[in-house]
């Protein structure tokens, strides 16, 4: 039996994460889940949005499946997500973006993987007021963090027989910070002569991505641009409800959907479980359960392609449980 930490999260988190664990169980993989609280649920119960208990569990198990957690906008406690990534040094956020037939995505030929640096840039949250009417945020980029995300992206490209790595930056404007990111990625790229390497200014990438997303394969970006690109790319393949992801470092991997807590639909049982279930697929691949992962992935594709038992965001009228059951039945 495998051991993994389970964080249900806030909002629709418990609904979609329970769907994922039930599909994994139905696929015959025995995982002992160590359930812990993070986010609003933990704040309410323990007055701490990121209890040590949850961190310790992930450190021991080295893998976790996590639902989205609430972060208040412009006030309140520091994002538990960001703290979690920093405390466990989950330095890469990896998001596979792949077209699935039957979604409302406008493209049927996207197959790319985004590697977003996860620990620094403006997301370090080093902000302060400068007097009453001005605020300052400090952007940190280091060679070490930039090289390790680049190394992960290039090593992945080799392992998965991908052809090209694209690095996005704004070194034309932020010559020191993004300039350092760019030169770090460039130096890693020089060690992988068999992988095509290209550089693109981030704003231009967004335009090109909307027009010809099939041109992209593996992408590597600093934290902020990576966050924006991941979210936009989810839209290209049919929305937040279907895109999985992982925050990964040397010691641990936390699998979580791209979407947030979706408070507008939380508690109604209508959230799309696909992103969470595909996080389960990524987790299974990570622990070597390739056969179960492939079977679940194919079931998800079948159910979405068939279109009969899909949630509202995919144009259907099934609820979370009905869609999950259809995926299990199709296994
Ligand atoms: P959101 O992803 O929660 O919702 C955006 C829109 O997408 C909503 O209309 C929602 O109903 C829809 N949506 C999202 N997931 C869906 C699903 N599985 N099925 C069907 N529809 C779905 O983004 P929002 O509103 O910006 O963020 C809400 C909260 O979530 C915030 O507190 C934010 O900080 C948090 N958040 C947490 C993340 C995490 O823990 N990894 C990631 C992103 C946001």
Boltz pocket constraint, residues with backbone or C-beta under 6 A from the ligand:
constraints:
  - pocket:
      binder: B
      contacts: [[A, 12], [A, 16], [A, 67], [A, 68], [A, 69], [A, 70], [A, 71], [A, 72], [A, 81], [A, 240], [A, 241], [A, 242], [A, 256], [A, 257], [A, 258], [A, 259], [A, 260], [A, 261], [A, 262], [A, 263], [A, 264], [A, 265], [A, 270], [A, 271], [A, 272], [A, 273], [A, 275], [A, 313]]
      max_distance: 6.0
